Amino acid sequence: MSKPKLRRCNRCGRRARSMAAAEEWNVTVSLGVITEVICPDCQTPLENLEAAINEATMDYGVLGGRLIGRPKAGGV
C-alpha cells in the first residue's frame, strides 16, 4: 500500500513533512471537494478560529468520494 501524497500549501508552496504535521494545516472545501490547502504559516487568525470551531462542533468523513461534515452528537 502506498503512502498518501502530501499536498503543498496553495499560498506559499510549502509541503507538509509528515502526516502528523499536516494535522495543523487547514483546507477549504467546496461541495465536498478540497479546493485549497493552507499551511499554518499562511493561515489567518480568522481561518484558525473557524477551524477550531469546526473541529469542536463537527465530525468529518467521506461519502461517495466527497468530504462531509455532520454536527457532533451530544451538543453543548
Secondary structure, DSSP 8 states (H G I E B T S, - for coil): -------B-TTT--B-SSHHHHTT-EEEEETTEEEEEE-TTT--HHHHHHHHHHHHHEEEEEETTEEEEEE-TT--
